[in-house]
Amino acid sequence: MKPPAIASPGSSAGRSVIYAALLLVVVVWGGSFVAARTVLDPASGGGRVLSPTLLATTRFMLASLVFVPVLWRERRRSAIVRAGDLPRLFLVGQLGFSIYFWLQYTGVRLTNAGVAAVLVVGIIPLATMATSTLFLHERMRGPQLMGLGLGSLGVLVVASQGSLVIATNIGFLLGSLCLVANAFCFALYTTAVRGLRDRYSSPTITATTMLAGAAGLALVALATEDWCALLYLSNLQWGAIAYLALVCSVVAYFLYNYVLARLEAGRAASWLYLEPLMAVGLAFLLLGEVVAVQTLAGGLLIVIGLYLAHRR
């Protein structure tokens, strides 16, 4: 018996499958901010909270269990990771996983899920453009400069909701700064990983850097964290950790790779700008977070800045 025919990417059914997968990725990654907030905020999770370091460590230690066989398979298929590249891969792993998610989870804890999504997703493209200009000497033209300026203004507007009473909202401002630093950390990761893509496949780079990031997090957590806190988490919080480790870090990653193999990278990446919208909506529905006017206004400025920066 013949196997069932698979719809080609060019067909109507094929496009529907691709865009359905892309929409699922956006929803899943938007929900990651809500899941993290559930584990980091006592009012959201109903159990004992984890520190940003312990949450990031637990997430990527679990995800690494899945990526170890992936790395072994890639090792048999493609080139073995060269010893000379290991220090660079370790550094990239700290930028892209340990430092990146420590900053992000600290920001999520001190602000909220919606604000974190707007700042992280909105700033990363602008931060990448700025770091590419600084380190790769890529030329930035007038529209890009204008877009970068508007995006920066949007960040200030989003962060301003914590400056109304500085004495009681210093934590919100600190969290906003962590989220901005988080975006620039990912931009540095993107810049540092470019030279490795010529030698290794995407799964090899992701698996190696994730394992390096998990190892770096584990070393810090062993010295600084109370691991007994994991015993007091509620079922809801363990569900959130499983969601972050398996659904966000594994399932959504493979789905996004599936999409990238069948759709232009620019078109696929543009869908990721829906991620903050999903995060804000899910945070409102699941956590009861109120959407501030500054978040909406700042998010709009960031979107306009992105449009100007990427307009041909």
Residue, then its C-alpha position, 0 to 999 in steps of 0.5 A: m500500500k502506498p504511503p499517504a501523499i504529503a502536501s507540497p509547500g506550494s499547495s494550499a494544504g501545504r501552506s496551511v500546515i506551515y502557517a499552522a505550525l508557525l502560529l503554534v510556535v508563536v503561541v507556545w513561545g508567547g506562553s513561555f513568559v506566563a509559565a516563567r511568571t508562574v514559577l517566579d511569582p508566589a501570587s501566580g503559582g501558588g507554591r514556593v517560588l524559584s530564583p531565576t538561576l534555579l529556574a533556568t538551570t532546571r529548565f535546561m537540564l531537563a531540555s538537555l536530556v532531549f538534546v544529548p541524543v540529538l547531538w549524538r545523531e548529528r555527530r554521526r551525520s556531520a563533522i565532529v565538533r572541533a576542539g578549537d571551537l569548544p571554548r567559543l561554543f562554551l562562551v556562546g552557550q553562556l550568552g545564549f542560555s545561562i546569562y540570557f535566561w538569567l536576565q530574562y527571568t529576573g526581568v519577568r520576576l520584577t515586572n510581569a509577563g506582558v512587559a517582559a514579552v514586549l521588551v524582549v521580542g521588540i528590542i532583540p531585532l534592534a539590538t542585533m542591528a546595533t551590535s552588527t553595526l558595532f562588531l561586524h561594521e554593517r552600515m546603518r542608514g537613515p531609516q535604520l537610525m530612525g527605527l532604532g531611535l523610535g524603538s529606544l523611545g518605545v522602551l523608555v515608554v514601557a519602562s516609565q510605568g515603573s517610574l511614577v513612584i520611584a521609591t516603590n517601583i525601583g524593582f520594576l525599573l531594575g527588571s526593565l533594565c535586565l530585559v533590555a540587557n537580555a535583548f542585547c545579550f541575545a544580539l551578541y549571541t547571534t553575532a558570535v554564532r554566525g561564524l559557526r554556521d558555516r561548519y556545523s548544522s543548526p541542531t549541532i550548534t543548538a545542542t552544544t550551546m544548550l549543554a554548555g549553558a546548562a553546565g554553566l548554570a548548574l555550576v552557579a546553582l550548585a554554589t548559590e541555590d537551595w535545591c530543596a525549593l524544588l520539593y515545595l513546588s505545586n503541580l501547576q509550577w512543575g507543569a510550567i517547568a515541563y512546558l518551558a523545558l520540553v514544549c518551548s525548548v524542544v517541540a517549538y524549536f523543531l517546529y520552527n526548524y520545520v517552518l524555516a525549511r519550507l518558508e523564507a526566513g524573513r517571512a517566518a521571523s516576522w510572525l514572531y512579532l505576534e509573540p508579545l500579543m500572545a503573551v499579553g493576552l495569555a497573561f491577562l487570561l491566566l494570571g489576571e495581569v492588567v495591560a498598562v497604557q504605557t505597555l501598549a503605547g511603547g509596544l506600538l513605538i517599537v513596532i513602528g521602529l522595527y518597520l522603519a528599520h527593516r523597510r526596503 
